[in-house]
Amino acid sequence: MAPARALLLPLLAALSAAERPSSATSRGTHVPKAMSLPPARATPLAARAARERAGVTVPRQRPGLAKGPTALALSSRRSTRELSAIVPRAQGDSQASSTDQSVLPAWLPLFVVPALGGSLFGYDIGATSSVVRLLGTGSSDLGSLDSLQLGLVASLPLLGAVVASALLIGIGDKNIGRKTEMYVASVLYGAGTLVQSLSGDLNPVLFGRLIYGLGIGIAMHAAPLYIAETTPTELRGKLVSLKEAAIVLGIVGGYAAGAAFNSDAPDAWRLVFQVALPLEAAMLALNALLLPESPRWLALRGLRDKAVLALMRGQRLDMDEAQSQVNQMMELSGSDGAAEDDLDFVERTKLLVSDPLNRKALQIGVGLVLLQQLSGQPSVLYYANRIFEKAGLGFEAAVGVGVFKTIMTLVSVGLVENPKWGRRPLLLTGTAGMAASLGALSAIFALAGGEEPSSTAVLACVVAFVGFYQIGFGPVTWLILSEIFPLKTRSAALSIGTLSNFASNFLVSALFEFERERVGESALFAQFAIIAAFAVWFETSQVPETRGLSLEQIEEKLKENL
């Protein structure tokens, strides 16, 4: 973990420097001597600039002073004319580009960049299966690799994702916003691809795989946060769920690239990795050209004016509506820009587990992530792939499963904001169907005795399992993770969720063959069925319905149910 930390922390610090409030703006402001102070009702950016020119300092409010509705209203009222004059300059970077955002839906840029981060994660999953196969032939320019070396090629990105998630728990919201996280992720994706595809021997390739994994961990932390915090309430569920479809399409793209470059050429495996480079460049460029920072992150840091402008730019709200929403964000978080500045890793962790609201949110979010993985999703697909390969249908079956997963994810996307469905019904339907499919798999193996069970029956159960997973657990777990945590601890809490996801995925995948050999398929799938059945109870008793609620309303709802 030390090399990864040494690589990641300087990059985060360098790219986040521009987002930190300057000492002038965070600790005090200045007033022109030749002008009278603006009335208390108006503290716009123009007035702040005038104060700076005059040299009159107004101390920043200290933590603990009044932060209620009255204080927030007094500090946030501003002249429409003054703030309007700033809006064109704040949007100038996007207007200077050749992209006319007024032609596009307001939510599209806010979704595309995080979705690219998810697609690149999925692409690596699909591409790695092809690369491992090509390297395993012994005819590549890396020479003959043993099973341990091939296993490291396949698994190091997962280790990198775990390391990045752990580091982000400690970093929290103090230094970097969601947009900067996606910058860092795109840089790590590109660096990892270049290192792993251009290196002359195995060790640098493995280092490149680790770098790419750091990018995965950061991208999968930032993507759901950014989409949830920037998009309108009525679209949040659809767009966060669509990120799952982007991951699945990335997997299919990785399989397709592997098939396209499936040759005896010694460098064919390098080309499979390099196909991702244009997507990585697009993620970096579109982030710079199109995206505002998350208004909720800006509000948490006490940057009220920037938060208003980010809402106006990202959702095309009028000034009054944007100010109203930012007031609500700041009131609920109790933010004056210093709320979390002085918390170190231990203090932040203590806050996450000691506060009843944070503890309840963690219980829901981490519980869903663990049950999602421990109910056997990685293992069932791994076992299905073995059956496909025995039948000589490796590529065709993999693409077919990917297309089916995409279709079922789109079904979930269509229902997640439907008044007759929503998050809880999709979770319950999907998890109950998973439990039934796993129970049927267990019964098929038990009835077969020592004989090989019917491949048709096994695959029918696997397909049913995949379909139910993609309706519920697949997209909805990440959606709940992006919604359920209070703003003040959302970044660190979601880092714990992503860490739990990657670590439990690794654990289930690593132990599958060991358990299968020790207890047999029937008992193994029965174990997964029992966990899925427990998940149904957990979702029924613990997970609230969040459809149609803003993130601030969800936080209030959790407080009411403590």
N, C-alpha and C positions, 0 to 999 in steps of 0.2 A: 504493500500500500504506500510505502514511503516514496518510491519513484513517481507513482501516479499523483500523489499529493504535491510533490515538488513541481511536477509538470502543470498541474491544474490550477493551483492557487495563484502563481504569478500571472497567468493568462486571465483569470477572473479579475484580479486586481487592476490589470492594465485596461481591460475593456470596460470596467465599471467606473473608472475615474470620472468620466464625463457625467455620470448620473448622480454623483454625490452632491448635495447642496454645498455651495461655497460657504466659507465662514461668514461672508457678508450677508448672505441671504438666510443662513440658518441660525445665526446668532444675533443678528441685529440688522436694522435698516436705517437709512439716512434721509433727511428731509431738506429741501432747498431753503436757504436763508431768505431768498427773495420772494418766497411764496408762503402762504399760510398753509397749515396742515389741512389735508382733506378732511371732511367731516367723518365721524366714526363709521358712518354707513358705507363709506367707499374706501377700500384699501386695494385698489387695482394695481396691476403691474406698472401702469404708467406713473401712478403716485409713488410707487417704490423707487422707480428710476429717478424721479424728481428728488426724493429724499436722499438718495445716494449722492447726487450732485451737490446738495446743500451741506452735507456733513453732520446732520442731526441724527442721533442714534436713538432708536426705540428698541429697548430690550425685548428679546423673544420671551414669550410666555413660558414659564417653567412648568415641568410636570407637577401636577397636583393643583394648579390653578383652575379656575372655572373653565369647563369644556362642555357645558351643557348646551341645549338648543339655543338659549338666548345669546350666549357668547359666540356660538357658531354663526348665528344669523348676523350678529353685529359685525363679525370679522369677515364675512363673505359677501356682503352686499356691495355692489360696485356699479359704476356708470356703464350702461350698455354701450355708449359711444366709445368709451376708453378701451373696454375689453375687445370690442369689435375691431378696433384699429390694430390690435395685436394678432388677431386670428389669421390674416393673410400671411404675416411673417412666420407664424408657427407652422403653417401648412406649406410654406414655400418649398421645402425640400421635396415634397411629393408632387407639387405642381410643376416644379422644374423638370421632372421626369417626363418621358414621352407618354406615360400612362395617364389617361384622363379618368380619374377615379369616379367622376360623376356618372360615367357610362356604366360602371360596374355596380352590382349590389354592394351596399356599405359593408356587409359582413364578409364579402369574398376575400379581400386581402387579409383580414383578421384570421381567416381560417386556413388559407393556402400555405402560408409559411410553417405554422405548427404541423399541418398535415404532411408537408414535405419531410419534416423531422421524423414523423411516424413512418412514412413510406421508406425512408432510408434505413430505419430499424428493421422493417419487414424485408426490404431488399437483402440485407445482410443475412437474414435467416435463410432465404431461398438460395442466395448465391453461395453461402458457405456449404450447403449440402452438395452442391455441384463441385465446388473447389476441393472439398475433402475427397470426393470420389476421384477427381482428376489427379490429385496428389497421391492418392492411395495406389495408383497403378504403378508407381515407381519410375515412370517415364518422363516426369517433369524435370525442369532444370534445377530443382532442389534435391534431386536424387531420391533414394528410397527412404521413406519415413515409416517408423514403427507406429503401433496403435496409440502409444502415449503421446507422441508428437502430433499425430492427427487429432487426437482428443484435445490437445492444447489449442490447435488452430481453430477448432470448433467452439471451445468453451471460454477462451480468454475474453471475448467481448462481454460475456455475461459477468465475468469477474470485474471487468472495468466498469460496467453499469452499477454493480454493487458498491464499488469504491466511490464512484461519483455520488451515488445516493447518500452514502454515509457522510461524505464531505459536505454535502448540501444541508444536512441536518445542522451541522455546526455553523455554516455560513448564514443560513436563514435569510431574512429579508434585509439585513443590515446594509450590504454593499451593492448588491446587484438586483436589477429588475428583471422581469420576464423577457423583455426584448433582448437585453444583454445576454441572458442565459442562452437564447436561441442563436445569437452571434457566436458565443463560445462553442455551442454544440456544432454549428456548421463548420467552424474552423477545425475542430477536433475530427469531425467526419472527414473533411478533406485531407487533413494531415495524416490521419490513419490510413486512408485509402492510398495515398501516395507512398507512404512508408512500406505498407504491406505488399504493394504491387510492384515496387521498383527495387526492393532489397535483393541482394545477391545470395543470401543464405537464410537459414531458418530463424535464427535468433532475432534479427531485425524484423522479420515478418511477424513474429510473435509480439514484438514490441508495438508494431503497427496495429495488430489486432486489439491490444490493450488500449491504445489511444482511441481507436474507433469505439470501443466499449464505453470509455468515458463520455464520448459524445452521445451514445445511446442513453446513458443514465441521465444526462442533463436534458436532452431533448424530451425524454418521456416524463420528466418532472415539469418542464416549462410548458409543453404543449397543452395539456388539459387545463393548467392554471391560466394561461394566456387566453385561450378560447373562452373559458368560463367567465373571466373577469372583463372581457372586452365586448362580447357579443350581447345583443338584446336578450332579455329574459325568455321571450317566446321562441327564440331560436337556439338557446343554449344547449338544450338536450339533444336536438338534432345534430348540431355541429360537433359537439364533443363525441357523440356516438359515431359520427362519420369519420372521425380520426381512426377508429378501429377498422373501418373499411379501407382507409388509406394504408394501414399496416398490412392488411390482407392482400391488397393489390400490389404492394411492394414485394411481398413474398412470392406472388405469382410472377412478377417481373424478374425476380432473382432466379426462379426456376427457368424462365424463358431465356435469360442470358446464359445460364449454364448449358441449355440445350443448343443455343446458337454457337457457342464456342466449344462444344464437346468434340474435341479432336485429339490426335496424338501429338500435336505440336507441344514442345516442352514449355512454352510460355502461355498456353491457352488459359490457365487458371488466373494469370495476371489480368487478362482482358476481361474476365468475368467481374473482378473487383473494380476495374477502371470504368465500367459502364456507369457507375454511380457518380462519377466526377461532375457531369453536367448538372445533375440534380443538386449536388452539394453547392456548386457555384450559384445555382438559381436560388437556393435557400438563403445564401449569404446576401446576394444582391437584392432580392425582393424584401428582405428584412430591412435593409438600409433605405430602400426607396419608398416603401409603402406603409410601414407599420409605425403607429404611435406606441409609446410605452403604455403599459396597463394603467388605466386611471385609478384603479383600486390600490395598486402599489404606490403610485404617486401620492394618493390621499393618505395612505399609511405613513409615508415619510413626511407628511405635513406640507407637501407641495401642492397647495390647493389650486392655484392658477393653472399650473401645468396639467393637473388632473381634469379641470374643466375643459381646457383646450383639447386634451386627448379624447375626451368623450365627444366633443363637437366634431373632431376630425374623424374618429373611428366610427361613430354611429350617426353622424350628421344631425345631431340634436341642436335645437336652438339654445341660446345662452341660458335662459331661465331654467329650462329643464335640466341642462347639464349641471348648473349650480345647485339645483335642488338635489340631484342624485349624489353629487360630491358631498354636500352637507350631511346627507344620511350616512354615507360611508364613514365620514370622519366622526360623526356623533356616536355611531355604534362602536367604532374601534377605540374611541377616546383618544384619538391621535392628535398630537401637536408636533409631530416630527421627531420626537425623542423617545417614543414609547419603548423601542427595543434596542436603542443604540448601545447601551452599556451591558447588555446581557451576553455573557460568554456561553460556551457550549453547555456547561453543567447547569447554569441558571436557566437557559432556554429549555433544556430537557426537564428540569424541575417544574417549570411553568406548564409544560405540556401534560405532565402527569398529576400535578397537584390541583390544578384548577378543574372544578367539576365539569364545566362546559367543554374544555379541551379534552378531558378524559373521556367524556361521552362520545365526542366526535371521533377520537382515536379508536375507541372500541368499535364503532360502526365501520369506519373506513378500513382499518387494518384487519378487522374480522372478515370483511368481504374479500379483501385481497388474499388472505390466507386460505379461506374456504374455496376461492376460485381455483387456486393452484393445487391444494391438497385433495380436491375431489378428482384429480387425475387427468386434467386436460393435456398436459405434455405427454404423459405416458400412453394415453389412449391413442393419440395421433402417432406416436412412435411405433406402437404395436401395429397399427393399421398400415403404416409405411412398409413394415417388414412383410406383411401379407401381399401388398401391392408389388414389391420387388420380386417375391417368389413367383408371382404370376407374370412377371415381365412387363408390368404396367407402371413402373416407377414414375416417369415424367408425366405420362398422360393422367394417371390417377392423382398425382400431386396437383397438377393444374386444375383438374376437375374438382378436387376438394376445395382448392382456393376459390374457384368461381362460385361454388355452392356456399362457402362461408361468406363471400361478398354479398350474395343475394339475400341470405338470412340476416346479415347485418343491416342491409337496406330495409328489410321488413321491420326490424327493431327501430331504425331511424324514423320510419313512417309512423310508428305507434307511440314513440316515447313522449310526444307532446299531445297525443290524442286524449281528449277528456275521458274517454272510456277506458284508457289504458294508463300510461304513465310509467314511472320507474318501478314501483313495487309490484304491480301485476306482471310486468315483463320479467322481473327477477324471479318471482314465484313460479310463473309458468315455465321459464327456462330451467330453473334448478330442479323443479319436480320432474320435468321431462328427462333431465340428465340422470337423476336418481333411478328412474324407471329403466332407462337405457342401460345403465351400469348393472342394475339388478338382473336384467335380461342377459347381459353378457356373462355374468357370474353363473346364471342357471344353464346357459348353453355349454359352458365348459364343464360344469358339474355333471350334466346329463351325458356328456361325451365320454366320461370316464377317462381312461388312458388314451383314447383315440383322438385323432385330429378332428376338431369340430367342423361343421359346415362353414366354409369361407363366406358363402353368401349370407348366412344368418349372422355371422360375426360382423361383416361389413355393413349389413343393414342396421345393426345396433350402433355401430360406429358413426354412420351417417346421421342417424337420429340424434346421437349424443352431440355431434358437431353442430347440427341445426339448432338444438335447444340451447347449447352454449352460446352461440352467436346471437340468439334472440335476447338472452338475459345476461349471464355473467360476463361475456366478452366485452360488449360496449358499455353496459350499464354500471359495472363496477368502477370503471374509470370516470364515468360521469358523476357518480356519487362522490368519489374521491375529490373531484374538482369543486364540488359544491358544499360539502358537509363541514369543512373546517372553518373556524372563525378567522377573520382577516388578519388579526395580529399574529397568529401562529400558523397561518395557512401554508407558507412555504416550507417551514421545518416539518410540519405534520405530514404534508404530502411527500416529503423526502422519506419519512419513515414508511409511508405506504409503498413508494416505489422500491425502497430497500427490501421490504417484506415480500414484494412481488418477485423481484429477481432472485432473492435468496431462496424462497420456497420453491420457485421454478427449478433452480439448480438442484435443490435437495430431492425433489420428486423425480427429476430426470436421472440423477445419479443413483438413486436407490431402486429404481424400477426393476432392473435386471436382477439385482440381488434378491429383492422380495419375490420376484416371479420364480426364481430357481428354488427358493426356500419354502414358500407356501403354496405355489401354484397359481395359475391364472384365475381360477374360480374364487379362491379366498382373496386374492388381490383386488379383483373387481368388486367383490362384495364389500371390502373395506372402503373403496371409493364410493360405493353406493350409500353406505352408512353416513359417510362424511357429507355427501350431497343432501341426504335426508335431514341431517342436522342443520345444514345451511338453510333449508326451507323454514325450519323453526326459527333460526336466527333472524332471517329476513322478516318473518311475520312479527316477531316480538321487538326487534331493535331498529329496523330501518324505516325512517319516516318517508312519506311521499313528498317530493320536492317540486313536482311539476307546477309551472305557473308562478313560482315564487322567485323573487330576486334573492341574490346571495345574502343580503342583509336580512330579508324576511326569514330565510332558512335559519340564520343564526338566532333570530328572535324566537323562532319556533322551538329550536333545541333548548333554549333557556327556559321556555314555558314548561317543557316536559321533563326537566330535571327533578 
